[in-house]
Amino acid sequence: MFERLLPNMRVNTVYDIELDVLHAQGIRGIITDLDNTLVGAKEALATPELVTWLDYVRSRGFKVVIVSNNNESRVGKFATPLQIPFIHAARKPAAKAFRKALGVLGLPANETVVIGDQMMTDVLGGNRMGLFTILVAAISPSDEGIMTRVNRLIERIALRQLRKKGLWYEGDTK
């Protein structure tokens, strides 16, 4: 039951993702969450390190779209200066936003990854769409809203079951 919450890859931060390996595997698109994936949930703008990383991502030929459950004001203020298309109020893990993101990228699912910090939204939604899923550790979990806290509770229950089945090991992250 909880297997659909398993990401294909786990890393500590987006900076730990081996982009050259993904590119060699035919990946050309990145659907990424915003809050606690790219920056902390309360950070309005990209850090200089993130700007550099995003520039590198695009220079390698990847297309990027931000898909967030947050509101248009929050996501737009972050994404617009970076010239990254975005989908706000996505209602992840619903498939509609992921399908829309694939349309924005102009890519099929097998050439696209989903990066996010939540198993219940990013990983589940991506897995349901047949996307390669990458789970990152939350940047600032103490700043999360009530719904994210509920999701984290469900994740802890899921992790307990996945550990019992031998499907989750703490040392799996890069």
N, C-alpha and C positions, 0 to 999 in steps of 0.2 A: 504494500500500500504506500509506504513512504519512499519507495525507490524513485518515484517521479521527482522527488526533491533533491536527488543526487546530482551535483554538477559534474560536467565532464572534466573540469579542472578546478583546482583551488589554489589561490595565491594570496599573499598578504595585501598587496596593493596593485593597482593597474600598472605600475612601473615594473613589476615582476613578470609581466606577461611577455613571453618570448615571441615578439611580433614576426621575426624572421621565420620561425617555425610555423606559425599560423599561415603566413604568406606562402610558404613552400607547400602547405597542405591545400592551397587553393582558396583560402579565406580572403575575401576582399571587402567585407563590410562588417562594421561594428555597431551594434545596438547597445547603448550604454545607459544605465541608470544614472541619476545625478546625485541625489542626497546620500551621503555616506559611502558613495562609490568613487566619485570624482573629487568631491570636496565634502567637508563636514556639512551637516544639515542646516547649520546656521550661517555658513559662509556664503556671502552673496555672489562673489566673483571667483574666477579661477586663480589659483596660485601661479606664480611665475614658473614653478616646476611643471605644473599641469599644462600651461600654455606651451612650453617647450616640448613636452611629451606629445600633445595633440598635433603640433607642427610636424614632429617626426612621424607620427602615425599617418598623417596625410601625405607626407613626402614619400612614404613607402607604398603609396597607392591605395590605401584603405579609405573607404567612405565611412563617415560617422553620422549617426543620428542619436539624439538623446530621447529616451522614452521614460517619462516620469509620471508618477501618480500625483505629483504636486500640481499647483495651479499655474495658470498661464503667466501671471506676473512673475512668480519665482523663477520658473524655467526660462521664460523669455529674457529676463534681465541677465541671466547667466549665459545663455546660448547665443544671443544676438551679437554681442561684441566679438565672440569667437567665430561667428559666421557658420554655426552648426545648426542644421535643421533640428526641430524638436517636435515632440508630441507630448502635450500636457494632459492632465486628468485622464491618464491612460487606462486606469482601472485594471492594472496588472493583477492577476495573471491572465485576464481575458485575452483571447486571441486577436481581437480586432486591432488593437494598437500594434501588435507585432506584425500583423499583415500589412498595416498601413506603413510601418517602418520599412518593411521589405520593399514596398512600393516606392518610398522616398529614395531608398538606396538603389533601386532598380536591379536588385540581386535576388537570386533564389536562396532558400533556407540553407542549402548545403554549402553556400559560400559566405555565410554570415555567422558571427558569434554574438552572444548576449553576455554582457558584463554587468554584474550587480552584486549587492551586498546581502540580498534577502533570498532565502530558499523559497519562501511562500509566494513571492511575486516574480522576481527575475528568473530564478532557476526553473520553477514550475512552469511559468509561462513559456519560457524558451524551449524547455523539453517537450512540452505539448505541441509545439510548432516544428519540432525536428531540428532545432538550432543547436549549435555547439554552445554549451553554457559554461561560464567562468564565474566562480564565486570569489569575491574579494572580502577581506575582513572589513567590518564597518569602521569608518574613520573616527567617528565620534558618537558611539552608541548612547552616551548620556543625553544627547540632544534630540532623541527620537520622540515622535508623537505617539499618541495613545494607540493608534492602529498598528503601528510598527511594533510597539511593545507587545501587543496581542500576538502578532505574527512571530515575534521572537519566542514567546512562550510555547507556541505550537512547534516552532523549530526545535526547541529543547526537547520536547516530547519525541519528536521525530528522530532526533539525533540519538536519543537513548535507545530507541528501537533499532536504528541502523547499526549502532555499535554492537548490540546483542546479536545481530545477524552477521556481524563481521564485515559490514559494508562501509564503515566509517572509522578512520583512524586519525587521531589528533595530529600525527606527524606528516600528514599528506600534503600540507601546503608547502609551497616553494620557499 
